[in-house]
């Protein structure tokens, strides 16, 4: 049986169904590689189907981004087209998860929005589980927790400190004390 015959037969199975965005597609691909790669006891033909679907999906995402870029330039917008879309509701949901932080912990924490990322610094150790549950990751070298919406990943590893990142992207400090929480910028 040829690869294409096999692909047609298994075509009904979409291994990337429900994936939204490049990050989720990549995670799903890595999960499938671990499960189906021939070096790990999987089926070579199945891996070919998964690779074909992955390549097709990546090409489609790339083509969509290129098309949006062309439309942006055609409309007279000479700035670089940014295909990322900031989801304010997702941002608000993350901040709402942080509302579980006890008042006494807030006095020792600093919340900053730097670009599209949220950073938490200060004495975070007593409340690290709450911060982690809110979807934050710890940056060991910067000694701070960070969260970013999908599509706003760093383009490369930043070896700069938070001051350099603030200078590059701008910074807004959030006041998370109880009396100010209803006035958070979202």
N, C-alpha and C positions, 0 to 999 in steps of 0.2 A: 504494500500500500504506500502510495507517495505521501509526502508531507502535506500537500494541499488537499488530498482526499481525507487525510486524518483531520486536518484543520476544519474542513467542511462538516465532518461528522461531529466534532466537539464544539462546533461554532455556537451552539445554543448556550454553552456555559461561558458567561462573561466573568473572568477572574478579577476584574477591576470594578465590578458593579458596586455602586455606592461610594466610590472614592471621589472626593471633591478636592481638587487642587493637586499640585505637583508633589507636595509632601506626603499626602495620603497615598497617592499612586506609587511613589517610591517605597514607602513602608510596606505596602501590600506586595509589591514585586519582590522585595527582600524576603518577606515571609514565604512567598511561593517558591522562591529559589531554594530556601532551606528545606522545604517539603518535597519538591519535585526534581531537584537537580540530580543527574545521574551519579555524580560523585558521592551523593548522600543516599543512594539506593533508590532514587526516583526513576521515572521513565523519560528517556531522551526525547521521544516523540511529543510527549506532554510538555516538556520544557520548551520545545520548538514552538508549540502553540502559544504558550505563555509569553515567550519572547516576542513573537509576532504581534500579539495583542498589546504588549507593553510598548513596542516600537511604534505601532500605529497610533496608540493613545498619545505618546509623547509628541509625535509628528503633528497630530491634530491640535494639541495644546500650543505647540510652537507656531503653527500656521494661524491659529486664532489670535495669538499675541501679535504676530506680524500684521495681520489684517487690521486689527485695532490700531496699531501703530500707523499704518497707511491712512486709515480713515481720519486719525487725529491730524496728520500732516495735511491731508486734503482739505480739511475744514479750516485751514489757515492757522492752526495752532502749531507754531514752530518749536515749542518746547518739546522735550523728550516725552513721548507718551508713556504714562505710567499705567501698566495693566493691573496693578494691584488696587484693590478696593478695601478701604478701611471699614470694618463693620462695627459701628458704634454700639450696637446691641450686645455684641460679643464682649466688647470692652466693658460695658456696663455690667454684664454678667460676672466677669472676673472680679470687678471691684465689689460687687455684691457678696461674692464668696469671702472677700477680705473683711466684710462687716462682722464676721465671727470673731475677729481679733478682740481680745479683752482691752478695755480702756487703759489699764496700766501698761500694757505692752506698746500701745500707740505712742506714748511719750518718748519711747526709745527707738522709734523707727522713722525713717525718712522715705516717703513715697515720691517718686519722680516719673514724669513722662518725658522720655528722651526720644525724639523722633516719634515712631509709632510703638516703641517699646515702653513697658512699665518696669521700673527698677525699685527694689526695696532694699534699703541698707540700714545699718544700725545693729542693735542687739536682737537679732532674729532667732537665735538658738531656742529660746523658750517657746516660740510659736512657729517653728519651722514646719511642723506637720500641717498646720492650717494653711501656710503659704504654699506648701507643696501640693496640697489638695486643691488649691485654687488654680493649679496648672503652671506654677512658676518653677524655674530651674535655677540651680545655684551656679554662679560663676566664681570659681575658687580664686582665680587671680585678682578679680575685682572685689572679692568679699561682699558680694551682693546677689540678690535674687532677681531674675528677669523673666518677663513674659512678653511674647510678641504674637500678633495675629498671623494666621497663615498667609503666606505670600510676602511677609516682611522679614524673612530670614536675612541674616547677614550674608553679604556676598563673599566674604572670606573671613578668616580668623582675624579678629582685631586684637592686636597686642597692645593697644593703647589703654590707658586708664580711663575711668569714667569722665574725668575732666576733658580729655581729648574728644570723647564721644559727645559730651555736652556741647563743646565748641562747634563740632561738625553738624549736629542735628538740632541744637536748641534744647532747652529744658524747661519744664514746668513742674514745680513742687506742688503736690496735692496735700491739702489739709484733711486728714482722715479722722479728726476728733469728732465725737458724737454730734456736737452742736453745728458742725460744718458739713456733715456727711450728705445732707439733702442738697447741697449746692455744688456737688462734684461736677466738673466739666465733662459732659458726655455729649 
